[in-house]
């Protein structure tokens, strides 16, 4: 039986390496766009969409109007709004369709993807690039257990985990910059659960 601790440590180290390569200018720019936007729309498919939902909730906690694209209560997008489009490949058709529509309505589009050479990158006004491939250290850790060739972060997991941590760090930075007390965030948290 394979021990779980070394894989856990290697997985966290992989995410840390991805986040360590981030462009700090892009990070600051993204925070400025989020802080300045009156309304923020978030789109992503599959697990990227789940990460987007997490970010949407956190935006609400810090006092922003945030919406998940596709929900029945999501309003129309307009000039001055921000669309955050999450797609590891940058080729997800539903995300591209939404980004196109946002651009047609003069909204600002920020893409979070791992692919510089993608249609999503070409559509966006601003760009956050996060790695998506498995780290060799993690592959080596799996091989130590006699399980060569296995990917313990399959199908974009490294991208999704890194995106989750990245977006949570954006919220953390906003909390610091805007001095948002946790009690204030708790007051906004859902009470109809």
ChimeraX attribute file (.defattr): number of C-alpha atoms within 10 A of each C-alpha:
attribute: neighborCount
match mode: 1-to-1
recipient: residues
	/A:1	4
	/A:2	11
	/A:3	9
	/A:4	8
	/A:5	9
	/A:6	15
	/A:7	17
	/A:8	13
	/A:9	12
	/A:10	19
	/A:11	22
	/A:12	15
	/A:13	15
	/A:14	23
	/A:15	24
	/A:16	13
	/A:17	14
	/A:18	21
	/A:19	17
	/A:20	10
	/A:21	11
	/A:22	15
	/A:23	13
	/A:24	10
	/A:25	8
	/A:26	14
	/A:27	17
	/A:28	13
	/A:29	15
	/A:30	20
	/A:31	17
	/A:32	13
	/A:33	18
	/A:34	22
	/A:35	18
	/A:36	14
	/A:37	19
	/A:38	13
	/A:39	18
	/A:40	26
	/A:41	24
	/A:42	24
	/A:43	26
	/A:44	24
	/A:45	17
	/A:46	9
	/A:47	15
	/A:48	24
	/A:49	20
	/A:50	15
	/A:51	23
	/A:52	27
	/A:53	19
	/A:54	14
	/A:55	24
	/A:56	21
	/A:57	19
	/A:58	20
	/A:59	23
	/A:60	17
	/A:61	21
	/A:62	23
	/A:63	14
	/A:64	18
	/A:65	15
	/A:66	23
	/A:67	22
	/A:68	22
	/A:69	23
	/A:70	11
	/A:71	8
	/A:72	7
	/A:73	9
	/A:74	12
	/A:75	13
	/A:76	10
	/A:77	20
	/A:78	16
	/A:79	12
	/A:80	15
	/A:81	21
	/A:82	24
	/A:83	30
	/A:84	25
	/A:85	28
	/A:86	28
	/A:87	29
	/A:88	28
	/A:89	19
	/A:90	22
	/A:91	16
	/A:92	16
	/A:93	13
	/A:94	13
	/A:95	23
	/A:96	22
	/A:97	11
	/A:98	19
	/A:99	24
	/A:100	17
	/A:101	14
	/A:102	23
	/A:103	18
	/A:104	12
	/A:105	15
	/A:106	15
	/A:107	22
	/A:108	21
	/A:109	26
	/A:110	24
	/A:111	27
	/A:112	27
	/A:113	26
	/A:114	22
	/A:115	20
	/A:116	14
	/A:117	11
	/A:118	15
	/A:119	15
	/A:120	29
	/A:121	24
	/A:122	13
	/A:123	17
	/A:124	21
	/A:125	13
	/A:126	17
	/A:127	23
	/A:128	21
	/A:129	21
	/A:130	23
	/A:131	23
	/A:132	24
	/A:133	17
	/A:134	20
	/A:135	19
	/A:136	11
	/A:137	13
	/A:138	22
	/A:139	20
	/A:140	15
	/A:141	17
	/A:142	21
	/A:143	13
	/A:144	12
	/A:145	13
	/A:146	11
	/A:147	13
	/A:148	12
	/A:149	10
	/A:150	11
	/A:151	15
	/A:152	15
	/A:153	19
	/A:154	11
	/A:155	13
	/A:156	19
	/A:157	19
	/A:158	24
	/A:159	25
	/A:160	26
	/A:161	20
	/A:162	23
	/A:163	29
	/A:164	18
	/A:165	16
	/A:166	21
	/A:167	22
	/A:168	17
	/A:169	14
	/A:170	20
	/A:171	20
	/A:172	15
	/A:173	15
	/A:174	18
	/A:175	15
	/A:176	10
	/A:177	9
	/A:178	11
	/A:179	10
	/A:180	15
	/A:181	11
	/A:182	11
	/A:183	9
	/A:184	12
	/A:185	16
	/A:186	12
	/A:187	10
	/A:188	13
	/A:189	15
	/A:190	10
	/A:191	7
	/A:192	4
	/A:193	4
